[in-house]
Amino acid sequence: MSGPENSYTTLQVSKDLRAAIALMCKRYHDVEVILLECAGFPIVTQHLREQTQLPVYDAVTNANLLMSRYKLEPRR
């Protein structure tokens, strides 16, 4: 069983996210970080960082941050 074909490109995803972030920043002037919850967004995270000059955290970044704590602390 397969789902519908998706012709949405990385460039389109990045463009749409940049537009949404720009709107958010216009409405809320104190935005300091972007948190992307969708597992499909890591492909555009670096591009968004470069374009917005904001820290951008995605599912992969968050997982790495979570796991780094366990790498540093020895098991008891």
N, C-alpha and C positions, 0 to 999 in steps of 0.2 A: 504494500500500500504506500503510495507516495502522495505528498501534498501538491498543491498547485505550484507551477513553475514560478520562480522569483527572478525577475530581471532587474531588481534594485541593485545598483552598483555601489561600491565603496565610496566613490565620489559623491553620489546622491545622498548617501547616509551622512557623510561628513558635512555636506552643504546644508541639509535639513537640521542637523544637530547644531551647527554654527548659528543658523537663523533662530532656533529655539533658545540658545544660550544668549544671543544678542538681545532678544526680547526680554528674557529673564533679567539680564543685567540692566536693561533700560527701566524695568519696573522696580527692581530691587537693587539699589545702588551699593549695597554692602556685600555683594557676592564675592567671596574670597576663594572658593573651591568648587569644583564640579564633581559630583558623584554619579557615575553611570552604573545603573543596576543591571542592565540587559547584558547577557553573556555574548551578544553579537557585536558589542561596541568596541572591544579591545582593538579591532582592526583600524579604528580611526582615532584612538586615544592620543597618540603622539601628535598627530596632525592638529587635533583640537588644542593640545597644550601649546603648540607653536602659534596657532592662530589667536588664541584668547589670552595668552600670557598668564594663565591661571593654572594652579595645580589641578590635574584631572585624574581621578581615581576610577578604575574600572574593576570588573570582577576578578581579573587576573592580579592586578595590583593589590586588591583587598585580600585575596587568598595568600599572596606572598607575604603581606604584612602580618597576617594571622599566623602563618607557619613560621615566620622568622622568630617569633617569640619562643616557640617550642624548640627551635634549633639552638637557641642561646641558653636555655635553662636545662640543666641535667635532670634526668628522671629521678624521682625519689623512691 
